[in-house]
Amino acid sequence: MSETPLSDVMSEHAETRTPESYERFLRLFRASTVGIVATGVPAHDAHGHLAGGDLGAGRTTHGDGLSRLLAYADPEAALRNFGPRFNAGVSGEVLVQMAAADPECAGVLVNSAVCEISLVVSKQTAQSLMTPTTTEASSPRRWWKRR
C-alpha cells in the first residue's frame, strides 16, 4: 500500500483549512507511527512484553499554555531534517487514547517532519474519536502513566 506521508497531509490542511483535510489528517495520524519523547521507565512481563511501569509521553505548552502531548510526524524524515528530537515511536491512536483519558491533558500537538507546521488534536476531538471498544471501561490496562 502506498501511503501518503503524514507531513504531506498536514501541509495540505495548513493550506486548505477544510474539515475534509483535517479528517484526512486525523485518519492518517491515528494509523501512523509518530515520534515522542518517552518519559519514565517501561516494565516488561516474563515474556518480554511491555506491561506497564511509569512510561509516559513528553508534553509541551504551545502558545496558549495548555499542556499537550508532543508528537513528531514521519519519524524517519524528522530525524533527517531536524535531528533527534524524540526517543521513541508510538501509534497516533495510542496518543489519541492518552489525550482522551488524561484529565490534565488538552490534546496532542503534532509537528511536521518537513516544515514548520504543527496541528493540534484537541482533547474534545480525541474523546470523540474513541469508540466503545477503545474506552477506558472495555480496553486492556493502559501501559502509559498519566502525567
C-alpha positions in Angstrom: 0.0 0.0 0.0 1.4 3.4 -1.0 0.8 5.7 1.9 1.0 9.5 1.8 3.4 10.8 4.4 1.6 12.4 7.4 3.6 15.6 6.9 2.2 16.0 3.4 -1.4 15.7 4.7 -0.5 18.3 7.4 0.8 20.7 4.8 -2.4 20.1 2.8 -4.6 21.0 5.8 -2.4 24.1 6.6 -3.1 25.3 3.0 -6.8 24.4 2.7 -8.1 24.5 6.3 -11.1 22.4 5.3 -12.9 19.9 7.5 -12.2 17.2 4.9 -8.4 17.9 5.1 -8.5 17.8 8.9 -10.4 14.5 8.8 -7.8 13.1 6.4 -5.1 14.2 8.8 -6.8 12.6 11.8 -7.3 9.2 9.9 -3.7 9.1 8.9 -2.3 10.3 12.2 -4.2 7.6 14.1 -2.8 4.9 11.8 0.8 6.3 11.8 3.8 5.7 14.0 4.9 9.1 15.3 7.9 10.1 17.4 7.5 11.0 21.0 9.8 12.0 23.9 9.3 8.9 26.1 9.5 9.6 29.8 9.8 7.2 32.7 10.8 3.6 32.6 8.8 0.8 30.9 8.2 -2.5 32.7 8.2 -5.9 30.9 6.4 -9.1 31.8 8.1 -12.5 32.0 7.7 -12.9 28.2 9.4 -9.5 27.5 6.2 -7.7 26.5 5.6 -4.2 27.6 3.5 -4.4 30.8 3.4 -1.1 32.5 5.9 0.8 34.5 5.8 4.6 34.6 6.3 5.1 30.8 4.7 8.3 29.5 4.9 10.8 26.7 6.5 14.2 26.9 4.4 17.3 26.8 4.6 20.8 25.6 2.7 24.0 26.2 2.1 25.5 22.8 1.4 29.3 22.7 -1.7 29.1 24.9 -0.1 27.4 27.9 -2.2 24.3 27.7 -0.4 21.0 28.3 -0.4 18.7 25.2 1.3 15.5 24.3 4.1 16.2 21.9 4.4 14.2 18.7 6.7 14.2 15.6 5.2 13.2 12.3 7.1 10.9 10.0 9.9 10.0 12.4 12.5 9.0 9.8 12.1 12.3 7.9 12.0 14.2 11.2 15.4 12.7 12.1 16.9 13.6 8.7 15.5 17.1 8.7 15.7 18.2 12.4 17.9 15.7 14.2 17.0 13.6 17.2 14.2 15.4 19.0 12.4 12.3 20.2 13.5 8.9 21.6 10.6 6.6 20.9 7.8 5.8 18.4 4.2 5.1 19.2 1.0 4.9 17.1 -1.1 8.1 16.8 -4.0 6.0 18.1 -2.3 5.5 21.4 -1.6 9.2 21.8 -5.3 9.9 21.0 -6.3 7.4 23.7 -3.8 9.0 26.2 -5.1 12.5 25.5 -8.7 11.5 25.8 -8.2 9.7 29.1 -5.9 12.2 30.9 -7.7 14.9 32.8 -4.6 17.2 32.8 -4.0 16.9 29.0 -5.5 19.3 26.5 -4.7 17.2 23.4 -1.8 16.3 21.1 0.5 18.7 19.3 1.8 17.1 16.1 4.9 18.7 14.5 5.5 18.2 10.8 8.7 16.5 9.7 9.3 18.6 6.6 8.3 22.2 7.5 7.4 24.4 10.5 3.7 23.3 10.7 2.0 22.0 13.8 -1.5 20.7 14.1 -3.5 20.2 17.3 -5.8 17.3 18.1 -7.9 18.7 20.9 -8.9 16.7 23.9 -12.5 17.0 22.7 -11.6 15.6 19.3 -9.6 12.8 20.9 -12.6 11.9 23.1 -14.9 12.0 20.1 -12.7 9.5 18.3 -12.9 6.9 21.0 -15.3 4.0 20.2 -16.9 1.7 22.7 -14.1 -0.8 22.2 -11.4 1.6 23.0 -12.9 3.4 26.0 -11.3 3.0 29.5 -14.1 0.6 30.6 -13.6 -2.0 27.9 -9.9 -1.7 26.9 -7.0 -3.5 28.4 -4.9 -1.9 31.1 -3.1 1.1 29.8 0.7 0.9 29.8 1.4 4.6 29.9 1.4 6.8 33.0 -0.8 9.9 33.2 1.5 12.9 33.7 
